Amino acid sequence: MLRDLRIITRAVESRANGELVMLLGELAVDQDAYAEVGTPVAARVTRLLVNAGAVVRNGQPLVELISPELGRERAEYLSASARLKLAEAALERKRGLAEEKIVPLREVQEAESAAGEARAALRASRAAIAAFGVEPPTDDGDSATSSAFVLRSPVTGSVIERTAVVGQMLDPAVP
């Protein structure tokens, strides 16, 4: 249909001869390469790492945040990990005692159930931490319960707009 109207489309270009043409047009974002970045939980901005207009790569850090909820989730992960170790040790002890006929089979089954519950709690805690885009703590040092995390770019492209400022409390419902 455009050919029938003798309309030709071209990419925008700059011409040096001073020719001025007024045209109507529409600029649009490539929806396949567009992403709005927001925090998964309420968090405070501690450091901005990119400005509007910056070119970013997929996975590049954009902003550093702190969230007490992440600190609680990391602490819960450490607790769940400790409970699993304890449940597994108790299970092994009960199995050894059951082999020697010192404890009834029921106690072994209860220990197996407790170990299963502890494994499930650890998996749930790991998933809650993964929602922040961070890995679970590997030890119980001071950083293990840190409430800091980084939002990363989900796509390669340019930052069109940045509304966050240092100290701002971000809401997960607002990208």
C-alpha positions in Angstrom: 0.0 0.0 0.0 2.8 2.4 0.8 4.3 1.8 -2.7 0.9 2.7 -4.2 1.0 6.0 -2.5 4.6 6.5 -3.6 5.9 6.8 0.0 9.5 5.7 0.6 10.8 5.1 4.1 14.5 5.5 5.0 16.6 5.7 8.1 17.0 9.2 9.5 20.2 10.8 8.2 22.0 14.1 8.5 22.7 16.2 5.4 25.3 18.9 5.2 23.8 21.1 2.4 21.4 22.8 4.8 18.2 21.3 3.3 15.4 21.5 5.8 12.4 19.1 5.6 9.6 19.1 8.2 8.1 15.6 8.6 5.9 13.9 11.1 7.3 10.8 12.6 7.2 8.5 15.6 10.1 7.3 17.7 9.6 4.0 19.5 11.6 1.7 21.7 12.4 -1.7 20.3 10.2 -3.8 22.6 12.4 -6.9 22.2 15.3 -5.0 23.8 13.3 -3.0 26.3 13.2 -3.7 30.1 12.1 -1.8 33.1 14.2 -2.5 36.2 12.8 -2.6 39.6 13.6 -4.0 43.0 12.1 -7.3 44.1 11.4 -6.0 47.6 11.4 -2.7 49.4 14.9 -1.4 49.5 16.9 1.8 49.9 19.3 3.1 47.2 22.8 3.4 48.5 24.7 3.9 45.2 23.8 4.6 41.6 26.2 3.1 39.1 24.8 4.4 35.8 23.2 7.5 34.5 20.6 8.1 31.8 22.1 7.8 28.4 24.7 5.2 29.5 25.2 2.1 27.4 24.9 -1.0 29.5 25.6 -4.7 29.0 23.4 -7.6 30.0 24.2 -8.3 33.7 26.0 -5.0 34.3 25.4 -3.6 37.8 23.0 -0.6 37.8 22.3 0.3 41.4 23.4 -0.9 44.9 20.6 -1.3 47.4 20.0 -2.4 51.0 17.0 -4.3 52.2 16.5 -5.6 55.8 14.4 -8.4 54.2 17.5 -9.7 52.4 19.4 -9.7 55.7 16.6 -11.7 57.3 16.5 -14.2 54.4 20.2 -14.7 54.6 20.0 -15.3 58.4 17.1 -17.7 57.8 19.2 -19.6 55.2 22.1 -20.0 57.7 19.6 -21.2 60.4 18.0 -23.7 57.9 21.5 -24.9 56.9 22.4 -25.5 60.6 19.1 -27.2 61.3 19.7 -29.5 58.3 23.2 -30.4 59.5 21.8 -31.2 62.9 18.9 -33.3 61.5 21.2 -35.3 59.2 23.6 -36.0 62.2 20.7 -37.1 64.3 19.4 -39.3 61.5 22.8 -41.0 61.1 23.0 -41.5 64.9 19.5 -43.0 65.0 20.2 -45.3 62.1 23.4 -46.6 63.9 21.4 -47.2 67.1 18.6 -48.9 65.2 21.1 -51.3 63.5 22.1 -52.3 67.0 18.5 -52.6 68.1 18.9 -49.8 70.7 16.1 -47.5 69.3 12.9 -48.4 67.6 12.4 -48.0 63.9 9.8 -45.2 64.7 12.6 -43.0 65.9 14.6 -43.5 62.7 11.5 -42.6 60.7 11.0 -39.4 62.8 14.6 -38.5 62.2 14.2 -39.0 58.5 11.1 -36.8 58.5 12.9 -34.1 60.4 15.8 -34.2 57.9 13.3 -34.0 55.0 11.7 -31.0 56.6 15.1 -29.3 57.1 16.0 -29.9 53.5 12.7 -28.4 52.3 13.2 -25.3 54.6 16.7 -24.9 53.1 15.5 -25.1 49.5 12.7 -22.5 50.3 15.3 -20.2 51.9 17.6 -20.6 48.9 14.7 -19.7 46.6 13.8 -16.6 48.6 17.4 -15.4 48.4 17.6 -16.1 44.6 14.6 -13.7 44.1 17.1 -10.9 45.1 19.5 -12.0 42.3 22.1 -13.0 44.8 23.7 -16.3 45.9 23.1 -17.8 49.3 25.9 -17.2 51.9 28.7 -19.8 51.9 29.8 -19.2 55.4 28.5 -17.5 58.6 30.9 -14.5 58.5 29.8 -10.9 58.9 28.8 -10.6 55.2 26.6 -13.7 55.4 23.7 -11.7 56.8 24.4 -8.5 54.8 21.3 -6.7 53.6 23.1 -5.3 50.5 22.5 -6.4 46.9 22.9 -5.1 43.4 20.3 -4.7 40.6 21.7 -5.7 37.2 20.7 -4.9 33.7 18.5 -7.7 32.2 19.4 -6.5 28.6 22.1 -4.9 26.6 21.2 -1.3 25.5 21.0 2.3 26.6 19.5 3.7 29.8 16.6 5.8 28.7 15.5 7.1 32.1 16.7 6.9 35.7 14.3 8.0 38.4 16.1 6.6 41.4 18.2 8.8 43.7 20.6 7.9 46.5 18.7 7.5 49.8 15.3 6.8 48.1 13.2 4.0 49.3 12.1 1.9 46.4 8.8 0.1 46.2 8.7 -3.3 44.4 5.3 -2.4 42.8 7.0 0.6 40.9 9.6 -0.2 38.2 
